[in-house]
């Protein structure tokens, strides 16, 4: 009897402490739905479509609101103005990485993606310097991507026009570009070491796709430039530079299959500007406004990372008339920016016209944030944009894309996995031109 009473008293005290802690912490934070003790607002969030839940909350509580994913608060920023103010106007204060205990355990505070403070600054500077030294923004790295594009085409020719799932081969190409940067060498697509490395990268992304997963923290003070630190840094390069680009390429081909009239206009522009006998180069892009608009619309439409990676505030800050304490996790809804109907009419419709003016010239948009924005913007944005342009134009220069079903019957609905928007599985035929 005594143990039962002690257990009940213990649980009651824990419950009361949880209620007191949440209520005391909510006083100066932005408004939000009332959390349950201990579990917070988790039962009020649709875990299969988190962005939809965030949109509904924003309609009630405004563009800045608080959710409790457990006992700790997370401030959500919804809409272009709130995201811009935080990541750009207050970039330094919002430059922290939100807590992901499983990532902290796996990476031990090292690398670039999930590190903070001094480690993050050192690694980001090192990554930008390294990419620059290996040719980022120069002809040398463009030549590597062009070489890989040619290898990709040759591999696609081996299908001889038979139906195939492009997932594997579209993963090999960007992975080999990272290999050429890190190892100064590319691999054959059937090389076993290369295949093992790709499999490890995919496994890491699967883990990353479970953002609510918890593991024990590791408080050991890390050192950046050790074998362990540099290994984790290289792993971050592969994770960020392979899966995101290959997923975007895979979704790109699906959208081009779905919209053959768009594909025809891109191919017409390729024929006019590049021709059939020269490999596409980045200099061509400025003369191809429609293709440029299509690439931007693909990234806008697919909304690859709907909630971005979590940020955190680096100090107490007054934001939108509220006080956000140092260390508070921040979720920035990139969906609410990329699908803003004020900037992009009919945002749920795939329309390259979103990035074209009345004269057919390419039109920039400040709302284009697929790589995030501010201090934590993707360090490999330039490389990713180069790969998307060169890989896709080289494929369309050499092949006609043939779907297995009528384009109207193709399903382009994203498969949400808690972290990224993935295209549904599909097959197509690459018909040589």
Secondary structure as UniProt FT lines:
FT   HELIX           2..25
FT   TURN            37..39
FT   HELIX           42..44
FT   TURN            47..48
FT   HELIX           50..61
FT   STRAND          64..69
FT   STRAND          73..78
FT   HELIX           80..84
FT   HELIX           85..89
FT   TURN            90..94
FT   STRAND          96..97
FT   HELIX           101..107
FT   TURN            108..109
FT   HELIX           117..133
FT   TURN            134..137
FT   HELIX           139..157
FT   TURN            158..161
FT   HELIX           167..182
FT   TURN            189..190
FT   HELIX           192..208
FT   TURN            211..212
FT   HELIX           227..238
FT   HELIX           239..243
FT   HELIX           244..258
FT   HELIX           260..273
FT   HELIX           282..287
FT   HELIX           289..302
FT   TURN            304..307
FT   STRAND          311..312
FT   STRAND          317..319
FT   TURN            320..321
FT   STRAND          322..324
FT   TURN            326..327
FT   STRAND          329..333
FT   HELIX           334..338
FT   TURN            341..343
FT   TURN            347..348
FT   HELIX           352..355
FT   TURN            358..359
FT   TURN            366..367
FT   TURN            370..371
FT   HELIX           374..376
FT   TURN            379..380
FT   HELIX           381..398
FT   STRAND          399..403
FT   HELIX           407..409
FT   STRAND          415..416
FT   STRAND          421..422
FT   STRAND          428..432
//
